[in-house]
Amino acid sequence: MHYLVTGGAGFIGTNLSMELIALGHTVSVIDNLCISELNVAELEALGVTLHIEDIRNFAAIEPYFEGVDVVVHLAAMNRAQRSIEMPLEANEVNITGTLNCLEAARRHKVKRFVNVSSSSVYVNQRDVLLAEDMPLAPPHPYGVGKLAGEHYARIYKELYELPTVSLRFFSVYGPRQLGHIEKAGVVAKFIHHAMTDTPLEIYGEGTQLRNFSYVADVVECVVRASQEPKTIGEVINVANPHEVDVNYLASVVKSVTGKEIAITYTEALKGDPSRNPADTTKCARILGFVPQCTFEEGIRKTYDWYCSRM
């Protein structure tokens, strides 16, 4: 099949594109390369066709949906704190950009549209598993944008018969996630700091819990969701059900890297939940999927990738 991956030159997109190529599919990518050009040469060497465009520009991206079987929509202005600082841009990218991709897919009769959403759509909860059918109250503009994207995906299925599915990702980490960029993911940031002998900065007390999900497991779920008929019209959590707190993450990074790095604690971030525990029952039932990579193994694999790049 021909897959089009928006945001396909990013961290998750590159891992997905590589897996799709390995499975024998044709892959094209739309990415504006606003974060990094690090993965471009590797993707092109694999035969991935890269279109350097911005999803906010409908006229520019619409022709690239012709002949596509499956769209995986990953492109976004991610990170909650970035959206808090730049809510207008977050709205343009995450809502208007998603609508542009859905409309282009409709016009070209794409067979499946996989919309990548986020755990950020949920209201902050401490003691309740986050299930797909519970009331939602996103705590920041990024979450609002992701929830709007889910509703647009639903509407395009109901009104225009575009086969859509929305996947809510939880704290994805792994090789190719950049730790030196602004608002970097915490796993990549900690590994980068450890390798550069920089203190690990923890927001709050470090007791916040996360369902850290290894990227290869997440990619496997995306591939299954793009092909399984039962996913059409569904919203599905994609996460490792095992929770880890940030202090433990820091200890594992120190152990894996062999570095005795200092830890500094600073003020907690606005909108940052103390816990967002994923209910993965639906993912296991519909996709038949159970994560294969343990947290410690995932940190080791991520560190090994960083070592190979440095």
RODREN-684251 format. One record per residue: residue in three letters; x, y, z of N, C-alpha, C, O in turn. Coordinates in steps of 0.1 Angstrom, whole numbers, padded with zeros to 4 digits, always signed. Example, Ala and Ser with C-alpha at 12.3 -4.5 7.8 and 13.67 -1.06 7.14 Angstrom:
BEGIN
ALA+0132-0057+0078+0123-0045+0078+0132-0033+0078+0142-0033+0085/SER+0128-0022+0071+0137-0011+0071+0129+0000+0079+0134+0011+0080/
//
This chain:
BEGIN
MET+0008-0012+0000+0000+0000+0000+0009+0012+0000+0021+0012+0003/HIS+0003+0023-0004+0009+0036-0003+0005+0044+0009-0007+0047+0011/TYR+0015+0046+0018+0012+0053+0031+0018+0068+0029+0029+0070+0024/LEU+0010+0077+0033+0014+0091+0035+0015+0094+0049+0005+0093+0056/VAL+0027+0098+0054+0029+0101+0068+0031+0116+0070+0042+0121+0066/THR+0022+0124+0076+0025+0138+0079+0033+0138+0091+0031+0131+0101/GLY+0043+0148+0091+0052+0148+0102+0062+0136+0102+0067+0132+0112/GLY+0063+0130+0090+0071+0118+0089+0086+0118+0090+0092+0108+0090/ALA+0091+0131+0091+0106+0132+0093+0109+0135+0107+0120+0137+0111/GLY+0099+0134+0116+0101+0136+0130+0104+0123+0137+0107+0113+0131/PHE+0104+0124+0150+0108+0112+0158+0100+0100+0156+0105+0090+0151/ILE+0087+0101+0159+0078+0089+0157+0076+0086+0142+0076+0075+0138/GLY+0075+0097+0134+0072+0095+0119+0084+0088+0112+0081+0080+0104/THR+0096+0091+0116+0107+0084+0110+0107+0069+0114+0110+0060+0105/ASN+0105+0066+0127+0104+0052+0131+0093+0045+0124+0095+0033+0120/LEU+0081+0051+0122+0070+0045+0115+0074+0043+0100+0071+0032+0095/SER+0079+0053+0094+0083+0052+0080+0092+0041+0077+0091+0033+0067/MET+0102+0039+0086+0112+0028+0084+0105+0015+0085+0109+0006+0078/GLU+0096+0013+0095+0089+0001+0096+0080-0002+0084+0080-0014+0080/LEU+0073+0008+0079+0065+0006+0068+0073+0001+0055+0069-0007+0048/ILE+0084+0008+0054+0093+0004+0042+0098-0011+0044+0098-0019+0035/ALA+0101-0014+0057+0106-0028+0060+0095-0038+0057+0097-0050+0053/LEU+0082-0034+0058+0070-0043+0055+0067-0043+0041+0057-0050+0037/GLY+0074-0035+0032+0072-0036+0018+0062-0026+0013+0058-0026+0001/HIS+0058-0016+0021+0049-0005+0016+0057+0006+0009+0069+0008+0012/THR+0050+0014+0002+0055+0027-0004+0052+0038+0006+0041+0038+0011/VAL+0061+0047+0009+0059+0057+0019+0063+0071+0013+0074+0072+0007/SER+0054+0080+0015+0057+0094+0012+0055+0102+0025+0047+0098+0034/VAL+0061+0114+0026+0061+0121+0039+0059+0136+0036+0064+0141+0026/ILE+0050+0142+0044+0049+0157+0044+0055+0162+0057+0050+0158+0068/ASP+0064+0171+0056+0070+0176+0068+0076+0190+0065+0083+0191+0055/ASN+0075+0200+0074+0081+0213+0071+0095+0214+0077+0101+0224+0076/LEU+0099+0203+0084+0113+0202+0089+0116+0214+0099+0127+0218+0101/CYS+0105+0218+0106+0107+0229+0116+0115+0225+0128+0121+0233+0135/ILE+0115+0212+0131+0122+0207+0143+0137+0204+0139+0146+0208+0146/SER+0138+0196+0129+0152+0191+0125+0152+0185+0111+0141+0180+0107/GLU+0163+0185+0105+0165+0178+0092+0173+0165+0094+0178+0159+0085/LEU+0175+0161+0107+0184+0150+0111+0181+0137+0103+0190+0130+0099/ASN+0168+0134+0101+0164+0121+0095+0162+0121+0080+0159+0111+0074/VAL+0164+0132+0074+0161+0134+0060+0169+0124+0051+0163+0117+0043/ALA+0182+0124+0053+0191+0116+0044+0188+0101+0046+0188+0094+0036/GLU+0185+0097+0058+0182+0083+0061+0169+0079+0054+0168+0068+0049/LEU+0159+0088+0055+0146+0084+0049+0147+0084+0034+0142+0074+0027/GLU+0154+0093+0028+0156+0093+0013+0164+0081+0009+0161+0076-0002/ALA+0174+0077+0017+0181+0065+0013+0173+0052+0013+0176+0043+0006/LEU+0162+0052+0021+0153+0041+0021+0142+0041+0010+0135+0032+0008/GLY+0142+0052+0002+0133+0054-0008+0120+0061-0005+0110+0061-0012/VAL+0120+0068+0007+0108+0076+0011+0108+0089+0003+0119+0095+0002/THR+0097+0092-0002+0095+0105-0009+0092+0116+0001+0081+0115+0007/LEU+0100+0126+0001+0098+0137+0011+0092+0150+0004+0098+0155-0005/HIS+0081+0155+0009+0075+0167+0004+0077+0178+0016+0071+0176+0026/ILE+0085+0188+0014+0088+0198+0024+0077+0208+0023+0078+0218+0015/GLU+0066+0206+0031+0055+0216+0030+0049+0217+0045+0052+0209+0053/ASP+0041+0227+0047+0034+0229+0059+0019+0225+0058+0013+0229+0049/ILE+0014+0217+0068+0001+0213+0067-0010+0224+0068-0021+0222+0066/ARG-0005+0236+0072-0014+0247+0073-0018+0253+0059-0027+0261+0057/ASN-0010+0249+0049-0012+0253+0035-0019+0242+0027-0012+0233+0021/PHE-0032+0243+0026-0040+0233+0020-0036+0231+0005-0034+0220+0000/ALA-0035+0242-0002-0032+0241-0017-0018+0235-0019-0017+0228-0029/ALA-0009+0236-0010+0004+0230-0012+0004+0215-0009+0012+0208-0016/ILE-0003+0211+0001-0003+0197+0004-0013+0188-0003-0011+0176-0004/GLU-0024+0194-0007-0035+0186-0013-0031+0176-0024-0035+0165-0025/PRO-0022+0180-0034-0019+0171-0045-0012+0158-0040-0012+0148-0047/TYR-0005+0159-0029+0003+0147-0024-0006+0136-0018+0000+0126-0015/PHE-0019+0138-0017-0028+0128-0012-0033+0119-0024-0040+0109-0021/GLU-0030+0123-0036-0035+0115-0047-0028+0102-0048-0016+0101-0046/GLY-0036+0091-0049-0030+0078-0050-0026+0072-0037-0020+0061-0037/VAL-0030+0078-0026-0026+0073-0013-0036+0064-0008-0048+0067-0009/ASP-0032+0053-0002-0042+0043+0005-0044+0047+0019-0056+0047+0024/VAL-0034+0050+0027-0035+0052+0041-0027+0065+0045-0016+0067+0041/VAL-0034+0074+0052-0027+0086+0058-0025+0083+0073-0035+0079+0080/VAL-0013+0086+0078-0011+0086+0092-0007+0100+0095+0003+0105+0091/HIS-0016+0107+0103-0014+0121+0106-0007+0123+0119-0014+0123+0130/LEU+0006+0126+0118+0014+0128+0130+0018+0143+0132+0021+0147+0143/ALA+0017+0150+0121+0022+0164+0121+0015+0172+0132+0002+0172+0132/ALA+0022+0179+0140+0016+0187+0151+0026+0197+0157+0038+0195+0155/MET+0021+0207+0163+0029+0215+0172+0028+0209+0185+0018+0212+0193/ASN+0037+0200+0189+0035+0193+0201+0041+0200+0213+0047+0211+0212/ARG+0040+0194+0225+0044+0199+0238+0034+0209+0243+0031+0219+0237/ALA+0029+0205+0255+0019+0213+0262+0024+0227+0264+0017+0237+0262/GLN+0036+0228+0269+0041+0242+0273+0043+0251+0261+0041+0263+0262/ARG+0047+0245+0250+0048+0253+0237+0034+0259+0233+0033+0270+0229/SER+0024+0251+0235+0010+0255+0232+0005+0266+0241-0002+0275+0237/ILE+0009+0265+0254+0005+0275+0264+0012+0289+0260+0006+0299+0262/GLU+0024+0288+0255+0031+0300+0252+0027+0306+0238+0027+0318+0236/MET+0022+0297+0229+0018+0301+0215+0005+0295+0211+0005+0287+0202/PRO-0006+0299+0218-0019+0293+0216-0024+0295+0201-0031+0286+0196/LEU-0022+0306+0195-0027+0309+0182-0020+0300+0172-0027+0294+0163/GLU-0007+0298+0173+0000+0289+0163-0004+0275+0166-0005+0267+0156/ALA-0005+0271+0179-0010+0257+0182-0023+0254+0175-0025+0243+0170/ASN-0032+0264+0176-0045+0262+0169-0044+0261+0154-0051+0252+0149/GLU-0036+0269+0148-0034+0268+0133-0029+0254+0129-0034+0248+0119/VAL-0019+0250+0136-0012+0237+0132-0021+0225+0136-0024+0217+0127/ASN-0026+0225+0148-0032+0213+0153-0047+0211+0150-0052+0200+0150/ILE-0053+0222+0147-0067+0222+0143-0069+0224+0128-0074+0215+0121/THR-0065+0236+0123-0066+0239+0109-0058+0229+0101-0062+0224+0090/GLY-0046+0226+0105-0037+0216+0098-0043+0202+0097-0043+0196+0087/THR-0049+0198+0108-0056+0185+0108-0068+0185+0098-0070+0175+0091/LEU-0076+0196+0099-0087+0197+0090-0083+0197+0075-0089+0191+0067/ASN-0072+0203+0072-0067+0203+0059-0063+0189+0054-0066+0185+0043/CYS-0057+0182+0063-0053+0168+0059-0065+0159+0057-0066+0151+0048/LEU-0075+0160+0066-0088+0153+0064-0095+0156+0051-0099+0147+0044/GLU-0096+0169+0048-0102+0173+0036-0095+0168+0023-0101+0163+0014/ALA-0082+0169+0024-0074+0164+0012-0076+0148+0011-0077+0143+0000/ALA-0076+0141+0022-0079+0127+0022-0092+0124+0016-0094+0114+0008/ARG-0102+0132+0020-0116+0129+0015-0116+0131+0000-0122+0123-0007/ARG-0110+0142-0005-0111+0145-0019-0104+0134-0028-0108+0132-0039/HIS-0094+0128-0022-0087+0118-0030-0091+0104-0026-0084+0094-0029/LYS-0102+0102-0018-0107+0089-0015-0097+0080-0008-0096+0068-0012/VAL-0090+0085+0002-0081+0077+0009-0089+0066+0016-0100+0068+0021/LYS-0083+0054+0017-0090+0042+0023-0089+0042+0038-0098+0036+0044/ARG-0080+0048+0044-0079+0049+0059-0071+0061+0063-0061+0064+0058/PHE-0077+0068+0074-0070+0080+0079-0068+0077+0094-0077+0076+0102/VAL-0055+0076+0098-0051+0073+0112-0048+0087+0118-0037+0092+0115/ASN-0056+0092+0126-0054+0105+0133-0047+0102+0146-0052+0095+0155/VAL-0035+0108+0148-0028+0106+0160-0031+0117+0170-0029+0129+0168/SER-0038+0113+0181-0042+0122+0192-0033+0120+0204-0021+0115+0202/SER-0037+0124+0216-0028+0124+0227-0036+0122+0240-0048+0125+0241/SER-0029+0117+0250-0035+0117+0264-0038+0130+0269-0045+0131+0279/SER-0033+0141+0263-0036+0155+0267-0051+0158+0266-0055+0169+0271/VAL-0059+0150+0259-0073+0153+0258-0080+0151+0271-0091+0156+0273/TYR-0074+0143+0280-0081+0140+0293-0080+0151+0303-0070+0158+0303/VAL-0089+0152+0312-0088+0160+0324-0078+0154+0333-0077+0141+0334/ASN-0070+0162+0340-0060+0157+0350-0067+0148+0360-0076+0152+0367/GLN-0063+0135+0361-0068+0126+0371-0057+0119+0379-0046+0118+0374/ARG-0060+0116+0391-0050+0109+0399-0053+0095+0401-0044+0086+0401/ASP-0066+0091+0404-0069+0078+0408-0079+0071+0399-0084+0060+0403/VAL-0081+0076+0387-0090+0069+0378-0083+0066+0365-0076+0075+0359/LEU-0084+0054+0360-0078+0050+0347-0085+0058+0336-0097+0060+0336/LEU-0077+0063+0327-0082+0071+0316-0087+0062+0305-0080+0057+0297/ALA-0101+0061+0304-0107+0053+0294-0113+0062+0283-0116+0074+0285/GLU-0114+0056+0271-0117+0064+0259-0131+0071+0260-0133+0081+0254/ASP-0140+0065+0268-0154+0070+0268-0157+0079+0280-0168+0083+0282/MET-0146+0083+0287-0149+0092+0299-0150+0106+0295-0145+0110+0284/PRO-0156+0115+0303-0156+0129+0300-0143+0135+0298-0133+0131+0305/LEU-0141+0145+0289-0128+0151+0286-0128+0165+0289-0138+0173+0287/ALA-0116+0170+0294-0114+0184+0297-0100+0187+0296-0093+0188+0306/PRO-0094+0189+0283-0080+0192+0282-0075+0204+0290-0082+0214+0291/PRO-0063+0202+0296-0058+0213+0305-0050+0224+0298-0045+0233+0305/HIS-0048+0223+0285-0040+0233+0278-0044+0233+0263-0051+0224+0258/PRO-0039+0243+0255-0043+0244+0241-0039+0232+0233-0046+0228+0223/TYR-0028+0226+0236-0024+0214+0228-0034+0203+0229-0038+0197+0219/GLY-0039+0200+0242-0050+0191+0244-0063+0194+0237-0069+0186+0231/VAL-0066+0207+0237-0078+0212+0230-0077+0209+0215-0086+0205+0209/GLY-0065+0212+0209-0063+0209+0195-0064+0195+0191-0070+0191+0181/LYS-0059+0186+0200-0060+0172+0197-0074+0167+0198-0078+0158+0190/LEU-0081+0172+0208-0095+0168+0209-0104+0173+0197-0112+0166+0192/ALA-0101+0185+0193-0108+0190+0181-0105+0181+0169-0113+0179+0160/GLY-0092+0177+0168-0088+0168+0157-0096+0155+0157-0100+0150+0147/GLU-0098+0149+0169-0106+0137+0170-0121+0140+0166-0126+0131+0159/HIS-0126+0151+0169-0140+0154+0165-0141+0156+0150-0151+0151+0144/TYR-0131+0162+0144-0131+0164+0130-0130+0150+0123-0136+0147+0113/ALA-0121+0141+0128-0120+0128+0123-0133+0120+0124-0137+0113+0114/ARG-0140+0122+0135-0153+0115+0136-0163+0121+0126-0171+0113+0120/ILE-0164+0134+0125-0173+0140+0115-0170+0136+0101-0179+0134+0093/TYR-0157+0135+0097-0154+0131+0084-0158+0116+0081-0161+0113+0069/LYS-0158+0108+0091-0164+0095+0089-0179+0095+0088-0184+0089+0079/GLU-0185+0102+0097-0200+0102+0097-0206+0110+0085-0216+0105+0080/LEU-0201+0121+0081-0206+0129+0071-0201+0125+0057-0209+0125+0047/TYR-0189+0122+0056-0182+0120+0043-0178+0105+0040-0172+0102+0030/GLU-0180+0096+0050-0176+0082+0049-0161+0080+0047-0157+0070+0041/LEU-0153+0089+0053-0139+0087+0053-0135+0078+0064-0138+0081+0076/PRO-0129+0066+0062-0126+0057+0073-0115+0062+0082-0104+0063+0078/THR-0119+0067+0094-0109+0073+0103-0108+0065+0116-0118+0058+0120/VAL-0097+0066+0122-0095+0061+0136-0086+0071+0143-0076+0076+0137/SER-0088+0074+0156-0079+0082+0164-0072+0074+0174-0078+0067+0182/LEU-0059+0076+0175-0051+0069+0185-0045+0079+0195-0039+0089+0191/ARG-0048+0077+0208-0043+0086+0218-0030+0081+0224-0030+0071+0231/PHE-0019+0088+0220-0006+0084+0225-0003+0089+0239-0007+0099+0243/PHE+0005+0081+0246+0009+0084+0260+0024+0084+0261+0030+0073+0260/SER+0031+0095+0262+0045+0096+0266+0054+0087+0258+0061+0079+0264/VAL+0054+0089+0245+0062+0081+0236+0077+0085+0237+0080+0097+0238/TYR+0086+0075+0237+0100+0078+0238+0108+0068+0230+0102+0057+0226/GLY+0120+0070+0227+0128+0060+0220+0139+0067+0211+0140+0079+0211/PRO+0145+0059+0203+0155+0064+0193+0150+0074+0184+0138+0073+0180/ARG+0158+0084+0181+0155+0095+0172+0147+0107+0179+0144+0117+0173/GLN+0143+0105+0192+0137+0116+0199+0149+0125+0203+0158+0121+0210/LEU+0148+0138+0200+0159+0148+0202+0158+0153+0216+0148+0158+0221/GLY+0170+0153+0223+0170+0158+0237+0176+0172+0238+0175+0177+0249/HIS+0181+0178+0227+0187+0191+0229+0178+0202+0224+0182+0214+0226/ILE+0166+0199+0219+0158+0210+0214+0149+0216+0225+0148+0210+0236/GLU+0144+0227+0223+0135+0234+0233+0123+0225+0235+0117+0220+0226/LYS+0119+0224+0248+0107+0216+0252+0109+0202+0248+0099+0195+0244/ALA+0121+0196+0249+0123+0182+0246+0116+0173+0255+0113+0176+0266/GLY+0113+0161+0250+0107+0151+0258+0116+0147+0269+0128+0147+0268/VAL+0110+0143+0281+0119+0142+0293+0129+0130+0291+0140+0132+0296/VAL+0125+0119+0285+0135+0108+0284+0147+0113+0275+0158+0111+0279/ALA+0144+0118+0264+0155+0123+0255+0163+0134+0262+0175+0134+0261/LYS+0156+0143+0269+0163+0154+0275+0173+0148+0286+0184+0153+0287/PHE+0168+0139+0294+0176+0133+0305+0188+0126+0299+0200+0128+0304/ILE+0187+0118+0288+0198+0111+0282+0208+0121+0277+0220+0119+0279/HIS+0203+0131+0270+0212+0141+0264+0220+0148+0276+0232+0151+0274/HIS+0213+0152+0286+0220+0159+0297+0230+0150+0304+0241+0154+0307/ALA+0227+0137+0305+0236+0127+0311+0249+0126+0303+0260+0126+0308/MET+0247+0125+0290+0258+0124+0280+0267+0136+0279+0278+0136+0275/THR+0261+0148+0283+0268+0160+0282+0272+0165+0296+0276+0177+0298/ASP+0270+0157+0306+0274+0160+0320+0267+0172+0325+0273+0181+0332/THR+0254+0173+0322+0246+0185+0326+0236+0179+0336+0230+0169+0334/PRO+0234+0187+0347+0224+0182+0357+0210+0179+0351+0206+0186+0342/LEU+0204+0169+0357+0190+0165+0352+0180+0175+0360+0180+0175+0372/GLU+0172+0182+0352+0163+0191+0358+0149+0185+0359+0143+0180+0349/ILE+0144+0184+0371+0131+0178+0373+0121+0189+0378+0124+0196+0387/TYR+0110+0189+0371+0099+0199+0375+0091+0193+0386+0087+0181+0386/GLY+0088+0201+0396+0081+0196+0408+0089+0187+0416+0102+0189+0417/GLU+0083+0177+0422+0090+0168+0431+0095+0155+0424+0101+0147+0430/GLY+0091+0154+0412+0095+0142+0404+0087+0130+0407+0090+0118+0403/THR+0076+0131+0414+0067+0120+0417+0056+0118+0407+0048+0109+0408/GLN+0055+0127+0397+0045+0126+0386+0047+0113+0379+0059+0110+0375/LEU+0036+0106+0376+0037+0093+0370+0033+0094+0355+0025+0102+0351/ARG+0040+0086+0347+0037+0085+0333+0037+0071+0327+0045+0062+0332/ASN+0029+0069+0317+0029+0056+0310+0039+0057+0298+0035+0058+0287/PHE+0052+0057+0301+0062+0058+0291+0061+0046+0281+0061+0035+0285/SER+0059+0050+0268+0056+0040+0258+0067+0040+0247+0070+0050+0241/TYR+0074+0028+0246+0085+0027+0236+0080+0028+0222+0070+0022+0218/VAL+0087+0036+0214+0083+0039+0201+0080+0027+0192+0071+0028+0184/ALA+0088+0017+0193+0086+0005+0184+0072-0001+0187+0066-0006+0178/ASP+0069-0001+0200+0055-0007+0204+0044+0002+0198+0034-0003+0193/VAL+0046+0015+0199+0036+0025+0194+0035+0023+0179+0024+0023+0173/VAL+0046+0022+0172+0046+0020+0157+0038+0008+0153+0030+0008+0144/GLU+0040-0003+0161+0033-0016+0158+0018-0013+0159+0010-0019+0151/CYS+0013-0006+0169-0001-0003+0171-0006+0005+0159-0017+0003+0154/VAL+0002+0015+0154-0002+0023+0143-0004+0015+0131-0014+0016+0124/VAL+0005+0006+0128+0004-0003+0116-0008-0012+0117-0016-0013+0107/ARG-0011-0017+0129-0023-0026+0130-0035-0018+0129-0045-0022+0122/ALA-0036-0006+0135-0048+0003+0134-0050+0007+0119-0062+0010+0116/SER-0040+0008+0111-0042+0012+0097-0047+0001+0088-0051+0004+0077/GLN-0048-0011+0094-0052-0022+0085-0064-0030+0091-0071-0037+0084/GLU-0066-0029+0104-0077-0037+0111-0090-0030+0108-0092-0018+0113/PRO-0100-0037+0102-0113-0031+0099-0121-0026+0112-0128-0017+0112/LYS-0118-0033+0123-0126-0030+0136-0122-0016+0141-0129-0011+0150/THR-0111-0010+0137-0107+0002+0143-0114+0014+0137-0114+0025+0143/ILE-0121+0013+0125-0127+0024+0119-0138+0030+0128-0147+0023+0133/GLY-0137+0043+0130-0146+0050+0138-0143+0050+0153-0150+0056+0161/GLU-0132+0044+0157-0129+0042+0171-0119+0052+0175-0112+0058+0167/VAL-0118+0054+0188-0108+0062+0195-0101+0052+0205-0108+0046+0213/ILE-0088+0051+0204-0081+0040+0211-0068+0046+0218-0060+0053+0212/ASN-0067+0043+0231-0055+0046+0239-0043+0037+0234-0045+0025+0233/VAL-0032+0043+0232-0020+0035+0228-0009+0038+0239-0003+0049+0239/ALA-0006+0029+0248+0003+0032+0259+0008+0019+0265+0002+0008+0263/ASN+0019+0020+0271+0024+0009+0280+0016+0011+0293+0017+0022+0299/PRO+0009+0001+0298+0001+0003+0310+0009+0004+0323+0004+0008+0333/HIS+0022+0001+0322+0031+0002+0334+0035+0017+0336+0041+0023+0328/GLU+0032+0022+0348+0035+0036+0351+0049+0037+0358+0053+0029+0366/VAL+0056+0048+0355+0069+0051+0361+0069+0066+0365+0064+0074+0357/ASP+0075+0069+0376+0076+0083+0380+0090+0089+0375+0099+0081+0372/VAL+0090+0102+0375+0102+0109+0369+0114+0106+0377+0125+0106+0371/ASN+0113+0105+0390+0125+0102+0398+0131+0089+0394+0143+0087+0393/TYR+0123+0079+0392+0128+0066+0388+0134+0066+0374+0144+0060+0371/LEU+0128+0074+0365+0134+0076+0352+0148+0082+0353+0157+0077+0346/ALA+0150+0092+0362+0163+0097+0364+0173+0087+0369+0184+0087+0364/SER+0168+0078+0378+0177+0068+0383+0181+0058+0372+0193+0053+0372/VAL+0172+0054+0364+0175+0045+0353+0184+0051+0343+0194+0044+0338/VAL+0182+0063+0339+0191+0070+0330+0205+0071+0336+0215+0068+0329/LYS+0207+0074+0349+0220+0074+0355+0226+0060+0355+0238+0059+0352/SER+0218+0050+0357+0224+0036+0357+0228+0032+0344+0239+0026+0342/VAL+0220+0034+0334+0223+0030+0320+0235+0037+0314+0243+0031+0307/THR+0235+0050+0317+0247+0058+0311+0259+0057+0320+0270+0061+0315/GLY+0258+0052+0332+0270+0051+0341+0274+0064+0346+0286+0066+0349/LYS+0266+0074+0346+0270+0088+0350+0263+0091+0363+0251+0089+0365/GLU+0271+0097+0372+0266+0102+0385+0263+0117+0383+0270+0126+0387/ILE+0252+0119+0377+0248+0133+0373+0239+0139+0384+0231+0132+0390/ALA+0242+0151+0387+0234+0158+0398+0220+0160+0393+0217+0161+0381/ILE+0210+0161+0402+0196+0164+0399+0192+0177+0406+0195+0179+0418/THR+0186+0185+0398+0180+0198+0404+0165+0198+0402+0160+0193+0393/TYR+0159+0203+0412+0144+0204+0413+0140+0218+0411+0145+0227+0417/THR+0129+0220+0403+0125+0234+0400+0109+0234+0401+0103+0224+0403/GLU+0104+0245+0398+0089+0247+0400+0081+0238+0390+0086+0237+0378/ALA+0070+0233+0394+0062+0224+0386+0057+0232+0374+0054+0244+0375/LEU+0054+0226+0363+0049+0232+0351+0034+0234+0352+0027+0225+0357/LYS+0029+0245+0346+0015+0247+0345+0009+0236+0336+0014+0233+0325/GLY-0003+0231+0340-0010+0221+0332-0004+0207+0331-0008+0199+0324/ASP+0007+0205+0339+0013+0192+0339+0007+0183+0349+0007+0185+0361/PRO+0000+0172+0345-0007+0163+0354+0002+0155+0363+0013+0152+0359/SER-0002+0153+0375+0006+0145+0384+0005+0130+0380+0014+0122+0384/ARG-0005+0126+0373-0006+0112+0368-0016+0112+0357-0026+0120+0357/ASN-0014+0104+0347-0024+0102+0336-0025+0087+0332-0020+0084+0322/PRO-0030+0079+0341-0029+0064+0340-0038+0059+0328-0050+0062+0328/ALA-0032+0052+0319-0039+0048+0307-0047+0035+0309-0042+0025+0315/ASP-0059+0034+0305-0067+0022+0304-0064+0016+0290-0068+0022+0280/THR-0057+0005+0289-0053+0000+0276-0062-0013+0272-0058-0020+0263/THR-0073-0014+0279-0082-0026+0276-0086-0026+0261-0086-0037+0255/LYS-0090-0015+0256-0096-0014+0243-0085-0017+0232-0088-0024+0222/CYS-0073-0012+0235-0062-0015+0225-0059-0030+0225-0057-0035+0214/ALA-0059-0036+0236-0057-0051+0236-0068-0058+0230-0066-0068+0223/ARG-0080-0054+0232-0092-0061+0226-0093-0059+0211-0095-0069+0204/ILE-0092-0047+0206-0094-0044+0192-0081-0048+0184-0082-0053+0173/LEU-0069-0044+0189-0057-0045+0181-0049-0058+0185-0040-0062+0179/GLY-0054-0064+0196-0047-0076+0201-0033-0074+0205-0024-0082+0202/PHE-0030-0062+0210-0016-0058+0213-0013-0057+0227-0020-0051+0235/VAL-0001-0062+0231+0005-0060+0244+0019-0055+0242+0026-0061+0234/PRO+0023-0044+0248+0037-0039+0246+0047-0049+0249+0046-0057+0258/GLN+0058-0049+0241+0068-0059+0242+0081-0054+0249+0088-0062+0254/CYS+0083-0041+0250+0095-0036+0255+0093-0030+0269+0084-0022+0272/THR+0101-0035+0279+0101-0030+0292+0107-0016+0293+0114-0012+0284/PHE+0104-0009+0303+0109+0005+0304+0124+0005+0305+0130+0013+0297/GLU+0130-0003+0313+0145-0003+0314+0151-0007+0301+0161-0001+0297/GLU+0145-0017+0294+0151-0021+0281+0149-0010+0271+0158-0007+0263/GLY+0138-0002+0271+0136+0009+0262+0146+0020+0264+0151+0026+0255/ILE+0149+0023+0277+0159+0033+0280+0173+0029+0275+0180+0037+0269/ARG+0176+0016+0276+0189+0011+0271+0190+0012+0256+0200+0017+0251/LYS+0179+0009+0249+0179+0010+0234+0180+0024+0230+0187+0027+0220/THR+0174+0033+0237+0174+0047+0234+0188+0053+0236+0193+0060+0227/TYR+0194+0049+0247+0208+0053+0250+0218+0048+0239+0227+0055+0235/ASP+0216+0035+0236+0225+0029+0225+0224+0037+0212+0234+0039+0205/TRP+0212+0041+0209+0210+0049+0196+0218+0063+0198+0224+0067+0188/TYR+0216+0069+0209+0224+0082+0211+0239+0080+0210+0246+0088+0204/CYS+0244+0069+0216+0258+0066+0215+0262+0064+0200+0273+0069+0196/SER+0254+0057+0192+0258+0055+0178+0258+0068+0170+0265+0069+0161/ARG+0249+0078+0174+0249+0091+0167+0260+0100+0172+0265+0108+0164/MET+0265+0099+0184+0275+0107+0189+0289+0102+0186+0299+0108+0189/
//
